[in-house]
Amino acid sequence: MTAWIILLLSIFVGIVAGKTCSILLQRAASHGGKTPIKFFLDLAGPANLALITIGLQIGLLYISMSPLLKTFFFKVQVLLYSIAAFWYAYNLISIVDTLFHQFGRKTDSSLAIHVAPLVRRTLRIFLIVIGVMFVVQSVFEKDISAWLAGLGIAGLAVSLAAQDSLKNLFGSITIIMDRSFKIGERIICSGCDGVIEDIGLRTTRVRTAGGHVISIPNASIVNSPIENLSRRPAIRRNFSLALKLDTPAEKVKLGLKIVNDILAEEGIREPIHPTITGKITSPQVVFSEYKTNCLILEVTYWFAPPNNDQYAAHAEKINLRILEEFNRAGINLANS
C-alpha cells in the first residue's frame, strides 16, 4: 500500500514540477529576445512531459513487479523521454522561419521568406521519420534495416525523377547564402544583361534593357560567372578620338592638352576622380597608336557613383566640350 502511495505522490510531484517549470520557462521567455523566447517556450511542453516521466520513474522504483512488467514500464519511460526530446527538436525547427526572415531583411531578398516554409517542413518530416525509426528500434526492438533500404530506394527514385527541380532548389538556397546579387541590382549572367526582378525557387527573372523578362534557372546561375554591375565602385569609360593622319605633332599635343583641361573643369572633374581601393583614380589621356588612316588618342576615366543616367549625361557633356574645343582649335577628326 505504501508503495502505491509513493507512486501516486511521485506522479503528483512530477506533474506539479512540470507545470511549475513550464510557467517559469514562459516567464523567462518574456524577458528575452525573439530567439531566447523560442528556446524557452519550445522547451515548456517537453520539459513538463519529462518531469512527469521522472516522477513516474521514481514512483515505480518502490513497486514490486515481474521482470516482464518491469521491461514494459522501462520501454514506456524510454518512449516518453523520446517523445519529449523529439517534441522539443520539432518545436525548435520553427526557428528556421525567424532566421530566414532576418536573413531576407538583411539582403532584401524575398526568396529567403519563400524558402523558409519548405526548409521547415522538410526538416520536420525528416525528424518525424528519424523519431519513428528510433522508437521502433529502441522501444519495440524491431529491425529497421528493411525500412532504411526502402527509404533509400524511394529517395533515389525521387531524386532521379526531380533531378532538375532539386538542382534549381539547391541553386536558390545557394543564391541566398552566397548573396551574389539581390532584387533591383543589374547583373550579367549566362549571356543576359538586366535588372533582377524576382528570385524564385526554380528561376530568377531578369528584365533586360529592351524590356524583356528572361527567366534563368537557378542551377545555371550558380554554375555561371556573375558580373554584378550594381556593385562596381565606378563605371569605367574608354573611348578613342581619331585624328587625321596628317595632323601635325603640335596639334596632337594640343588635342591632348584640351582633353586633359576639359576633364579637369569644374562640374566635370568631380565624379571622375573616384577613390577606388583607397586610391584616387585620375583620368588618363594618351596618344596611343598609329593606324593606317588616323592617329588615336585614347581616353580612360572612372565615373562614380555608378549611376547609369548620370554617367550618360556626364559623358554627353564631355563629348560636346571636346567637339567645341577641337573645332575652335582647328583639330579635325578622321572619318570612320
N, C-alpha and C positions, 0 to 999 in steps of 0.2 A: 504493500500500500504506500509506504514511504517513497519507494522508487517512482511510483506513478505521480505522486505529488511533486517530487523533484522534477520530473519530466514536464509536467504542466507549468510549473514555476519557470523552468528554463525557457520553455517556448514563450511564455508571457514576457519574461525579461528580454528575450530576443526581439519580440515584437515592439516592446517599449523602446529598446535601444535603437532598433531600426527606424522607428518613427522619429525619435529624437535626433538621430544622425541626419535623417532626411531634412528635418526642419533647420538644423544647424548649417547644413550644406547650402540650403536655399538662402539663408540669411547671409552666409559668406559670399554667395554669388552676387547678392545685391550691392556689395561694396567693391566689386571688381569690374574690370573692363569687359568687353564682349567675349574675348577668348576665355578668361578665367570663369566668367559666368557659365559658359558652355561646359567646362570641365567639372564645375561643381554641380550644376543642375543635372547633367547627364549621369553623374555618379549617384544621385539621391535614390532612385529606384533600385538599381543593382545593389547598392550598399544596404538598403533596407532588407532585400531578399537574403543577402549574405549573412547579415546579423541574425535573422530569424533561423537560418540554417545552422549557424553556430550554436544558438540556443537549443535547437533540436538535437544537434550532435552531442552537446554536453549532457542533456537530459537522458539520452539513450545509453550513456555510459553506466547508468545505475539500473538499467533494465536487464533482467536475465533473459537471454534469447538463445534459440538454437543457432548453430552455425549458418544454416540456410537463411534464417531470418536476419542474422547479422549481415550476411552478404547482401541481402536485399536492401536493407536500410543504408548500408555503405554506398551502394550504387545510387540510391535516391539522393544521398548527400552530394555525391560527385555530380549527379545530374543538376542539382540545384546550384552548386557552385559554378558549374559550366554555364548554366543559363545566365547567372549573374555576370560572369566575365564577358560572355559574348553579347549580352544585353548592353553592357557599358561600351564595348567596342562598336556595336551597331549604332548607339547614340552618338558616339564621337565622330563617326563618319560624316555627320551633318556639318561638321566644322569646315568641310570642303567648300560648301556654299560661301561661308564667310571669307575664306582665303581667296577664292576665285573672284568674288565681288570686290575685295580690296585690291587684288591684282588688276582687275578690269578698270577700276577707278584710277589707278596709278598710270596705266598705259593707255587710257581712253579707248579700250577695246571692248566691244560688245560680245566678242567671241567667248571671252572668259565666262561671261554670265550664261551663255548658251551651253557651254561645255560642262559647267558645274553639275547640273542635274544628271547628265549622262554618266559622269565620273562617280557621283554619289550612288546612283542605282547600281552601277557595275560593281563597285566595292561592296555594297551591301549584299548583292546576290552572291558574290564570291565568299563573303564572310558567312552567309547562311549555309552555303554548300560545305564549307570547311567545318562549321559548327555541327551540322548534322552528321557528317562523317566522323568527327571526333566523338560525338555522343554514341553513335552506333558502334564504334570500335572500343571505346573506353568503358561505356556503361553496359551495353548489350553484348559486348565481346564477339562481334561479328566481323568476319574478314571482309575488308573493303577493297581488296585488290581488284576484283572484277569491276567494282564501281569506278575505280580510278582508270582502269583500262577503257571502260565505256566512255567516261568523260573525256579521256584523251582522244579517242577516235572521233567523238562528236565535236570536240573543239577543233580538231584538224579539219574535219569536213566543213565546219562553219567558216574557218579561217580561209580555206581554199575557195569557197563559194563567194566570200565577201572580201577577197584579197584587195581589190582596188579601193573599195569603200574603207577598209581598215587603214590602208596606206594614206588615204586622204584625211581620215580622222586623226591618225597619229601626226600627220603633217600639220593639221590645225593646232594640235597641242604643242608641237614644236615651234610654230609661229608665235604662240602665246609666250612660251618660255624664252625664246630667243629674242623677241622684241625687235626684229629687224626693221619693222615698219608698223604704222598704225593708220587708222582711218583718217583721211584727209591729206596724207602725205603722197608725194609723187615718186614713183619708182620706175625703174626699167628692169624688166624680168621676162625671160622667155620670149624675147623679141617684142615685148609690149611696153609701151611708154604711156603712163597715165596716172591718174589720181585714185587712190584706194577709196572705194565707196562702201564696201562691206567685206567682212572676213567671216565666212560661214564654216560649217562643219565639213563641207566637202570641197567648196571652191572659194576663191577670193575674187570679188568683182572689181574691175578696174575700168574707169572711164577715160578714154583717150582724148587727145586734143580735138579730134574730129567729132566728139560727142558720142561715139560708140561705146557700148559696155561690153567688156570682154571678161568671161569667167575662166579663170585659170585654176586647174586642180591643185589643191594644196600640196599634194605629193610632188608635183612638178616644181612648185615654188621652192620647196625645201631642198630639192636636188639641183637647183639652178643658181647661178650667181645673181645677187640682188644689188642693184645700184639705187640707193635711196638719195634722190636728188634734193629732197626737202631737208636733209641733214647735213648737206655740204656747208662749210663755213662761208663760202663765197661762190659766185658764178664766174668762171674763167672765160674771158673773151679773147680770141686770137683772130686777127684779120690782117689782110695784106693790102698794101697800096702799090699798084703797078704804075711806075713812071715810064715815060717813053725811053726807048733805048739810047737816044741821042741826048738825053738830059745831062747837062754839064755837072761836074762834081760839086761846084758851088751851089747849084740848085738842089742837088741831093742833100747836101749838108743843111741847106736852108729848110728843106722839107722835114728833115729830122728834128730841127730846132722848133719848127712850127708845131709839129705834133706834140713834142715834149711840153712846149709852153701851153698848148691847149689843155693837156692832161693835168697841168698844174694850176689852171684857172680856178678861182673861187666859184663854187657851185658845181664844179666838175670833179675836182681833186678829192673831195671829202669821202665819197663812197668807194673810191678805187685805190685807197691806201689802207686796206683792212689789216688787222692783226690776226695772223694765222699761226697756230702753234707757238704763240709767244713772240712772234717777229712781225714787224711791219712789212707788208709786201707792196713794193712800188711797181709802177708800170715799166715796161721795157719796150723801147723803140730802137730798132736796129736796121741797118742796110744789110739784108740777109743773103741775097743771091742775085746772080745774073740769070736771065732767061733769054731765049732766042729773040724775043721781040720786046722785052721790057726789063726794068730794074725793079726789084722787090724790096719795099720797106715793110718789115714785119712789126706789128703792134700787138702787145700782150698786156692785159691787166686783169685784176680780180675785183669783182663788184660785190659789195656787202652792204646790208643784209641780202641774202639770195632771194629777193622778190622779183618774179619774172616781169611783172608790169613795170615796176620802177627801173629794172635793168633795161628793158626795151626803150623806155623813154630817154634814159640816160645815154644809151648807145646812139639813138637818133640825134640827140643834141651834139654829141661828139662828131658824128658824121657830117652834120650841117656845118659845124665850125671848121672842120678840116677842109670841106669843099669851099667855103667862103675864103679862108686864108690862102689856100692853094691858087684859087682864081685871082686873088689880089696880088699874089707874088709871081704870077705867070708860070706856075708849075703845072704842066699838063699831064694828065693821067693817060695811060696807054689804053687802046681799045682792046676789049677782051676777045 
